[in-house]
């Protein structure tokens, strides 16, 4: 049966890896370190998927841009301390292998830095499955469409043959901005209602639902 989507683009944090909680806690601890107002969990969760500068500007609006570097350094300190304990969501490795066998091209579009993505790709041994990737320190941050546009241009895939899969409104709005269909996952950073408001093709509530949905619809 012909594939509807040649290219499947995955967000990383909160979609493939169970890291949203670690990101939130690291932001909150970084603010405490510097005596800054500590954002509530909902506000800290909202920034997941954004590039670092945009994330800090939203999470701590009182922070002058000249101090972004200090907060970023403390964030990296706390996040890296948790890094070795982070795990993929159940079934993700098997899902990627199955999608590769089905003939899809696979890519990552993430708010991580290139160094951060390379580190987790090596740690999880998933790099072999991805044909390309884009990170927030290489191009425009989500929800700007640049990540998807660059991936499609590189891999020679049209928007209608591309599917974005992500757990945040930033992922889904990026897809809208790029003219790309999207699948939402509600087990990550953003609540289901904020995802479905952006009219994705579907919304799955557990990692185990991803492969069946994609096999049937992609």
C-alpha positions as CSV (number, residue, x, y, z in Angstrom):
1,X,0.0,0.0,0.0
2,X,1.5,3.4,-0.9
3,X,2.6,5.6,2.0
4,X,0.7,8.8,2.6
5,X,3.7,10.4,4.3
6,X,7.2,9.8,3.0
7,X,8.9,11.8,5.8
8,X,8.1,11.5,9.5
9,X,9.6,14.3,11.6
10,X,9.7,13.7,15.4
11,X,10.2,16.2,18.2
12,X,12.6,14.8,20.8
13,X,11.9,15.9,24.4
14,X,8.5,14.7,25.5
15,X,7.8,12.9,22.3
16,X,10.6,10.3,22.0
17,X,12.3,10.8,25.4
18,X,10.7,11.1,28.8
19,X,12.6,14.3,29.6
20,X,9.9,17.0,30.2
21,X,10.0,16.6,34.0
22,X,13.8,17.0,34.0
23,X,13.6,20.1,31.9
24,X,11.0,21.7,34.2
25,X,12.9,20.9,37.3
26,X,16.2,22.1,35.9
27,X,14.7,25.5,34.9
28,X,13.2,25.9,38.4
29,X,16.4,25.0,40.2
30,X,18.4,27.3,37.9
31,X,16.1,30.2,38.9
32,X,16.6,29.4,42.6
33,X,20.3,29.3,42.2
34,X,20.3,32.9,40.9
35,X,17.6,34.2,43.2
36,X,15.1,34.7,40.4
37,X,11.3,34.2,40.6
38,X,10.7,30.4,40.1
39,X,8.2,29.8,37.3
40,X,5.3,27.5,38.1
41,X,5.3,24.0,36.5
42,X,2.8,25.0,33.8
43,X,4.9,28.0,32.7
44,X,8.1,26.1,32.8
45,X,6.5,23.3,30.8
46,X,5.3,25.7,28.1
47,X,8.9,26.5,27.0
48,X,9.8,22.9,26.2
49,X,10.6,22.7,22.5
50,X,11.7,26.3,22.1
51,X,15.3,27.3,21.5
52,X,17.1,28.4,24.7
53,X,16.9,32.2,24.2
54,X,13.1,32.1,23.5
55,X,12.6,29.6,26.4
56,X,14.4,31.8,28.9
57,X,12.6,34.9,27.8
58,X,9.2,33.2,28.4
59,X,10.1,31.3,31.6
60,X,11.8,34.3,33.3
61,X,10.5,37.5,31.7
62,X,12.2,39.5,34.5
63,X,15.6,38.3,33.4
64,X,17.6,40.9,31.3
65,X,19.1,39.4,28.1
66,X,22.5,40.2,29.4
67,X,22.0,37.5,32.1
68,X,20.7,34.8,29.8
69,X,24.2,33.2,29.8
70,X,24.2,32.8,33.6
71,X,20.8,31.1,33.7
72,X,21.7,29.0,30.7
73,X,24.9,27.8,32.4
74,X,22.9,26.8,35.6
75,X,20.3,25.1,33.5
76,X,22.9,23.0,31.7
77,X,24.4,22.1,35.0
78,X,21.2,20.8,36.5
79,X,20.0,19.1,33.3
80,X,23.3,17.3,32.7
81,X,23.2,16.0,36.2
82,X,19.9,14.2,35.3
83,X,21.0,13.3,31.8
84,X,22.1,9.7,32.5
85,X,18.8,8.9,34.2
86,X,16.6,9.9,31.2
87,X,15.0,7.2,29.2
88,X,13.1,6.8,25.9
89,X,9.4,6.3,26.3
90,X,8.5,2.6,26.1
91,X,8.4,1.1,22.7
92,X,10.1,4.0,20.9
93,X,13.2,2.1,19.7
94,X,10.9,-0.7,18.3
95,X,8.6,1.9,16.7
96,X,11.5,3.7,14.8
97,X,12.8,0.3,13.6
98,X,9.3,-0.6,12.3
99,X,8.8,2.7,10.5
100,X,12.2,2.4,8.9
101,X,11.3,-1.1,7.6
102,X,8.0,0.4,6.3
103,X,10.1,2.6,4.1
104,X,9.6,6.0,5.7
105,X,12.3,8.7,5.9
106,X,12.7,9.7,9.6
107,X,14.0,13.0,11.0
108,X,14.2,15.0,14.2
109,X,13.3,18.7,14.7
110,X,14.2,19.7,18.3
111,X,14.7,22.6,20.6
112,X,17.9,21.0,21.8
113,X,21.3,22.2,20.8
114,X,23.2,20.2,18.2
115,X,25.6,19.0,21.0
116,X,22.7,18.0,23.1
117,X,21.0,16.0,20.4
118,X,24.2,14.3,19.3
119,X,24.8,13.3,23.0
120,X,21.4,11.6,23.3
121,X,21.5,10.0,19.9
122,X,24.8,8.4,20.9
123,X,23.5,7.4,24.4
124,X,20.4,5.9,23.0
125,X,22.0,4.4,19.8
126,X,19.2,5.8,17.7
127,X,21.2,7.8,15.2
128,X,21.1,5.0,12.7
129,X,17.3,5.5,12.2
130,X,17.3,9.2,11.3
131,X,18.0,10.5,7.8
132,X,18.5,14.1,9.0
133,X,17.8,16.5,11.9
134,X,17.6,20.2,12.8
135,X,18.3,21.8,16.2
136,X,17.4,25.2,17.6
137,X,21.0,26.5,17.6
138,X,21.3,25.9,13.8
139,X,18.2,27.7,12.5
140,X,15.1,29.5,13.7
141,X,13.3,28.2,16.8
142,X,9.9,26.7,16.8
143,X,7.2,27.6,15.9
144,X,9.0,29.3,12.9
145,X,8.7,26.8,10.0
146,X,12.4,26.8,9.2
147,X,13.3,23.4,10.7
148,X,10.6,21.7,8.7
149,X,11.3,23.7,5.5
150,X,15.1,22.9,5.7
151,X,14.4,19.2,6.3
152,X,12.0,19.0,3.4
153,X,14.4,20.8,1.1
154,X,17.3,18.6,2.1
155,X,15.4,15.3,1.7
156,X,13.4,16.5,-1.4
157,X,10.0,15.9,0.2
158,X,6.9,18.0,-0.3
159,X,4.8,19.4,2.6
160,X,1.8,17.2,1.9
161,X,4.1,14.1,2.1
162,X,5.6,15.2,5.5
163,X,4.1,14.6,8.9
164,X,5.3,16.4,12.1
165,X,4.9,14.4,15.4
166,X,5.2,16.4,18.7
167,X,4.0,17.0,22.2
168,X,3.8,20.8,22.3
169,X,1.8,23.6,20.7
170,X,5.2,24.8,19.3
171,X,5.6,21.6,17.3
172,X,2.1,21.8,15.9
173,X,2.2,25.5,15.2
174,X,5.5,25.0,13.3
175,X,3.7,22.4,11.2
176,X,0.8,24.8,10.5
177,X,3.3,27.5,9.5
178,X,5.1,25.1,7.2
179,X,1.9,23.8,5.6
180,X,2.6,20.3,7.0
181,X,0.1,17.9,8.6
182,X,0.8,17.0,12.3
183,X,0.1,14.2,14.8
184,X,-0.1,15.3,18.5
185,X,1.0,13.2,21.5
186,X,-0.5,14.2,24.8
187,X,1.8,12.3,27.1
188,X,4.5,14.9,27.0
189,X,4.8,18.6,28.0
190,X,1.6,20.3,26.9
191,X,-2.0,19.5,27.8
192,X,-4.2,17.8,25.3
193,X,-6.6,20.7,24.8
194,X,-3.8,23.0,23.7
195,X,-2.7,20.4,21.1
196,X,-6.1,19.6,19.7
197,X,-6.9,23.4,19.4
198,X,-4.4,23.4,16.5
199,X,-6.3,20.7,14.6
200,X,-3.8,17.9,14.2
201,X,-4.7,14.9,12.2
202,X,-4.9,12.9,15.4
203,X,-3.8,12.9,19.1
204,X,-2.4,9.8,20.8
205,X,-2.4,9.6,24.6
206,X,0.3,6.9,25.1
207,X,3.6,6.1,23.4
208,X,2.2,2.6,22.7
209,X,-0.4,4.1,20.4
210,X,2.1,5.8,18.2
211,X,3.1,2.9,16.0
212,X,-0.4,1.6,15.4
213,X,-1.6,5.1,14.5
214,X,1.3,5.7,12.1
215,X,1.1,2.2,10.5
216,X,-2.6,2.8,9.8
217,X,-2.6,6.5,8.8
218,X,0.9,7.3,7.5
